[in-house]
Amino acid sequence: DTFAFTGTVSGTPQGMVRLNGAEASDGITNITFDGIFTSTYENYRVIGTHTVETDDAETRMVLRKSGSDQEDSYRYSFAEITRTSSTGAISHETAWNNSIMKLTVGSSNQATYSHTAAIDLLVCSPLHATKNTVILSRASFYRNSNTTYYNLLGGIWTVGADGQSNDGFKIYASTGDFRNLKYSVYGIKDS
């Protein structure tokens, strides 16, 4: 079958708009996006992949305000679904008023293994002056130290002044650098 369209498409495009991104093959200590959260969008999506230089390094995140890290009042909980060659398990990890947001609990390094960590974040109301920022988080990665594949699903909450009027974020490894990094930040259009 053949389909032919004749006419004009009109209206306001809906969906996600790519605002910025980062890509590098080696030696990146962090990815920082200052001023990425604006009044144009209420919600954002951050999607990325990377490997770490140091085996078993965690991937971490902090929100930023006016170029400064906001390093307290993060509360998170996530389900930790794991699989080894012989068994699977479900557990959880939580934190209350932590100084960082943990996105992974460690992953394999690129120097010996090519296992990529994949991150998907939905960031809600980061720039709002009275609402606290809430982040829905998903991550998938492999830990060589215990030969286990991980899927983390959860949420991150910020409270008080640290949770409001945030205009950016930083993602970094707990130790060492990122390699083979590719991240994109999208604004989500209102319908």
Salt bridges, closest charged atoms under 4 A:
ASP26 OD1 - ARG179 NE 3.30
ASP34 OD1 - ARG64 NE 2.65
GLU42 OE2 - LYS131 NZ 3.37
GLU53 OE2 - ARG179 NH2 3.71
ASP56 OD1 - ARG143 NE 2.86
GLU58 OE1 - ARG60 NH2 2.89
GLU58 OE2 - LYS102 NZ 3.39
ASP69 OD1 - ARG64 NH1 2.36
ASP69 OD2 - LYS170 NZ 2.73
GLU93 OE2 - LYS102 NZ 2.69
ASP120 OD2 - ARG45 NH2 2.58
ASP120 OD2 - ARG138 NH2 2.24
